[in-house]
Amino acid sequence: MSEAIPFSPPWIDERVVERVTEVLLSGWITTGPKTKLFEQQLSEYCGTTTTICLSSATAGLEMVLRWYGVGPGDEVIIPAYTYCATANVVMHVGATPVMVDVGSDFNIDVEQVEAAITERTKVIIPVDIGGMPCDYDALNNLVTSAQVKEQFSANTKEQEQLGRILMLADAAHSVGASYKGKKTGSLTDVTVFSFHAVKNLTTAEGGAVSFCLPPQFDHKAIYQYFAVNSLHGQSKDALAKTQGSDWRYDVAQPGYKCNMTDIQAAMGLVALERYEENLSRRKTITQQYNAAFQPYDWAILPPSNEAKESAYHLYMLRIKGATEAQRDAIIQAIKEQQVAVNVHFLPLPLLTAYKDKYSIKHFPGAWSNYSKEISLPLYFQLTNEQVERIVKAVATAVEKVLKHVEENI
């Protein structure tokens, strides 16, 4: 039997091991010089003003909502088709998630976003599903339009400074993607990245927040706010204590504990150094998949757009005309051939935490995409021979399931 092909193993080699070992032996393993260097290099790579690294993208999303003063009585517009973290953070701060549908490209429907805006809307969180950026020109133009700004009601200093709805991009999948020549991170007010184990750029766990707010904002002050509040609200971190003579510190307000460590940053620095090589290989594999599946009339290839360059985080294949049960049967048949695949994602209204308040019937785009979707392996280490095996496994599984359906009609 052939060796199993995993879905998304991290790219960990001797280069990563050496860098992490250096940190482990340096005597400094928590937030320190490596984390600061990683933040600086991320800002340079993305073309953004300021970046803070944290323990997760989820922590970053919640901290941004709290910094902007989002709370009970406020609304945050999100897509119904996303991972639960996008909605969970809105619930954590006491606000209401307002779900809207997505288009055939998996991304948030801008027209539905516009229809969902009320005087209570404080933030919009578009999600770059699979690595493909949303339509940020349309979204940015929407929140800066006179009509939408007139509806906005500011409750905090930060909201008064911006004077409109905050655009908070959930770019967990799209590090290195671009839209009209600009990289993700520099496309809107605030962008949150994920460095989870399965992501293109991994620090095992981790995330970052990049800021590109208008000139009236002091980005250095914002960075300091996030640095302090990601460490219990403590005015001095451990590194600062070692560099000065005064050990004393203060806690001005109860903060969180979600800082990134230098061990994680060491992994991230290696990943960033070779990230363009990683993206190039992912793009090549995507093109191989596209060429192989193009002849099949049941294959709906992942979306493409001349104005956008994906980060190629996921290869999201859809099976034309398949029901949810048929899609699941196809997945099982693929797994029986020693190929691991996945589904991205269960739409939020299907989850126990949200289905009492939101019905999937109101989100036909999300349901259509989800019920037919199968995510195939896509990572740097994947060989051309493995890609061929995967294509064959998928084609065999689809034809087996669809033939069985035809025979029973």
N, C-alpha and C positions, 0 to 999 in steps of 0.2 A: 504494500500500500504506500502511496506517495506521502511524503511528509506534509503535515498540515500547514496551511498558509494562515498566519494570524491576521487579525483585522488591522491593528494599528500599534505595533510595538514602538517604543521610544528609540531614538537614534543615540545609543550610548556606546561609545568605543573608548579606546585607550586615551585618546585626546581629552575626553570628558573626565575620565578617571584621574588623569594626571592633574588637571586643573582643580578638581574637587579635593584631591589629596593634598595639594599645595595649601589650600585653605584650611583643611583639617589640621595640618601640621604648623600652620602659621601662628596659632594661639588666638586667632580671632575668627569665630565661626558665625556669630549673629550679624545683625545689620551693621555694615561697616564700609570699608573702601570699595569692595567689589560690588556691593549693591549700588553705591553712588556712581561708580563707573558704568554699570549696566544701565542705570537711569539716563545718564548722559548720552550713551551710545544709542539707546532707543530713541531719544529725542532727535538726535542727528539723523538716524535712519529714517524716521517717520516724517521729519520736517516739521516737528511740533515744537511748541514753546517750552513746555515743562512736562516732566514725567515723574511720577512717584510709583515705586514698585511695592507691591503688597503680597499678602499670602494667598490671595485668590481674586479672580475677576468679580466674583459675587461680593466680596468685601468692598471692592472698588465701587461697584454700582450703588451699594447701600450708602457708603460714605459720601458719594456725590449727592445723592438725594437728601441726605441729612445736612450737608454743607449748604445746599440750595434752600433749605428750610421747608422741605416737602413733608407734610404730615396729615393728620385727620382732616377730612373735608376737601382735600386736594385730589386731583385725578392725574394719572399718568397713562398715556396712550402707549400700548405695546401690541405687537402682533400676536394673534392666537396661535401661530405656528412658531414655536421657539422652545428652548429648554426652560424648565420650571424656574430657574434662578432669576430670569428676567421679571417674572411675576412675583416671586417670593419676596424680593427686596422691597417691592412696592407695599406688600402686605406688612413687612417688618416695620416700616416707618408709619404705618397707620393710614396710608392713603389708599385710594381705590384704583385697581388696574382696569383700564378701559381697553378691552380687546377689540382689534379690528382684523379684517381678513387679509390674506396675502394673495399675490398674483401667481401666475403660472411659473414665474421665475423664483418662487419661494419667498421673495422679499415683500415687505409691508406695502400695502396698496395706498398710495398717497392720496387718492381721492377719498378713500374711506377715513384716512387720518383727518383730512380737512372737515369731513362731515361730523367727526367725533369730538372736535374741539369745542369746549365750553369755557365760561369764565372761571371755572375751577381747574382747568388744565394748567399744570405747571411744568411738565416735562413730557417729551416724546422720546421713546427708546426704540429706534429702528434696529433690526438685527441682521447682520451680514451672514445669512445662512450659507454654509458650505464654503465660505471664503469669498463670495461675490458681494461687492459693496451695493448698498441700496442706492436709490436715486437721490443723492444728497443735494444736488442743485434744486430739485423740486421741493424737497423737504426744507432746506434752508430758506428758499424764497417764500415758502408758506409761512414759517414762523416770523419772518421779518416783514411780511406784508402789513400794510396799514390796517386792513380789516381785522386781521388776527391780533395784532398788537393792541387794538382798541378794546378787545375783549379781556385782555390780560389784567389780572388784579394782583398787585405785588403785596406780599405780607412780610418780607424780610429785606434787610439791607442788600443782600446779594440779588434778590429778585428785582429790587428797585434799580440796581446798577445795570442789570441786563435789560430790564424793561420789556421782557417778552418771555415766551416759552423757551426753556432750555432744551437744546438738542443733545441728547446723551446717547452716543452710538455704542451698541453692544457689538463689539468687533472681536468677540471671543474666537471666531474662526478666521479672521481676515488680516492677521499681521502680514504686511508686505504686499497686500492687494493695493490696487490703485484705481482711481476714478478721474478721468480726464487729465491724466498725467500727475496727479497728486496722490501720495500714499495715504492709506488709512492711518488715522491719528491726526491728520491735518485737515480733514474734510468737514469738520463741524466743531461745535463748542467744546465738547468733552468726549473722549473715546476711551473705552475700557477694553483691555486685552486679557486673554487667558493664556497661561503657560502650563495648563494641566498636562498630565502624563501623555494624553493622546493627541495633544495639539502639535502643529508644525514646529513651533518653537517651545520647547518644554524646559521647565525648571523643577520637574516632578509635580509639584503643586506651586501655584503662584499666579500673579497677575500684575497689571499695571494700569494706571490712569494717566492719559495724556491730555493736556489742556491747550486749547487754541481759542481762548476767549477773546473778546474785543479789547482794544487798547486801554479802556477805562479800568480793567482789572489788573491788579498787582500780582503777577504770576509767582514772584518769589514769596510773597506773603501766603498765597494759596498753597504753595509747596510746603511751607513751614507748618501751616494749619494741618495738612494731611499727614505730615511726618509726625507731628506731636500727637494727633488724635488716632493714629494707627498704633500708638504705644501708650495706651492708657491715659492720654492727655498729659503725659509727663514732659516737662519743659526741657529736660536734657536726657538724651539717650546714653547708652553705655559708652559709646565712642566719644561723645562730647565730654563725659566725665573724665576720661583718661587724658584728654588734651588740655584740660584747664586745671587750675589749682583748687577751685571751689567745688566740693562734692554736692553742695546743696541744690535741690531742685524743687519745683512746685508742680501741682496738678490743678490747673485752672478749672477744668471740667472733666467729668467722667468720660474717658475715651474708650477705645477698643484695643484689642491685641491682634493685629493682623499685618505686622511688618514682615518684609522679606528678609531672609538670612543671606549671608555671604556664601554659604554652601550652595544655596539655590542660584544665586547670581553668577557663581562660577560656571554652572551648567549653562545658564542663559547667555553668558558672554561667548562661550564656544559656539553655541547654536546660532548666535547672531553673526559671528565671524563667517560662517559658512551658509548663511541663510539663503543667499541668492542661488547657490549651488543646489540647495534643497528645493527651492521653488522651481528651478529649471527642470530638475528630475521629475517633480510632481506634474509639471505641465506636460512633459514628454509622455508620461504614463497616461495622463488624461487624453492626450491626442491618440495614443495607441488604443485605448478603450473606445474612443469615438469612432475611429476607423473600423474597428472590429464589429461594433454594434450597429453602425450605420445601415448595413444591408437588411437588418431585421425590422419588419414592419411593426413588431410589438415593442420596439425599444424607443423610449422617449429620452433623448440625451440631456445631460445637464445644460442649463441655460448658458448662453454666451451673449456678449454685448461688446460692440466695437469701442465704446467709451470706457469700458471697464476691463481690468485685468484681475482675474481671481487670484486668491492665495492658494487655490487648489487643495483646500483642506479635506474636502469630501468629494467622492464621485457619486453623485446622487442620481442613480438610474431609476426611471419609472417604467413600469410595465403597462403598456397601453391597454385599456379596457379591463384590467384586472380588478377584482374585488379585494377587499381586505383579507378575506379568508384564502383566496387564491395566492395573493402576495405572500402570505405566511407559509403556505404549502411550498411555494417556490423557494423561500428561504430555507426551509427544512431540507429540501432536495439538494440545495447547494451545500449545506453543511454536511450532508451525507457523503459528499465528495471531498471532504477535508478542506473546505474553504470557509473561513469565517467572514460573515457579513453582518450588517447592522441596519437599523432603521433610525432616521433622524427626521423628526422626533414624533412622539405622541403629542398631538396638539393639546394645549392647556385644558380645553373644555372636556377632554376625555379623562383627565386626572381626578381622583377622588377629592383632592383639595379644592378643585375649582368647578367640578361639574354640577354642583347644586345651584350655582349662580350663573353659569354660562352654558349654553347649549351648542353642541357642535353643529346643529342644524343652521345656525346663524353664520357659519363660517365654511361655506361650500368649497372655497378655494383651498383652505387648509386641509379639509377632509380629502379632497381629490388628490392633492399632492401626497399626503401621508399614506393613504390607502394603497397607493401604487409604488411607493418608494422603497428602494433597496440601496444601501450604501455599500460600495465595494471597497476592498483594501486599496489604499493610496498612501504610499510612504516611500522615502528615499531608498531604502534597502530592497525594495521590491524589484525582482529581476524581470527581464523581458519574458523569460520562460514561465515565470509564475503568472505574469499578466495573461499569457496565452492559456494557461490552465484555468484561470479565473473566468475568462471569457467562455471557454468551453463548458465549464461547470454551470455558469449562468444559462447559457443557451440550451444545454441539455435539460436543466431543471424547468425552464420556462416551457419548452416544447412538451416535456413530459406532463406537466400540470395542465396546460391548455389542451393537449390532445385528450387527456382524461375527461376534461370538461365537455369537449365536443362529442366524445363517445357516449356521454350520458345525457345529451340533449334529446 
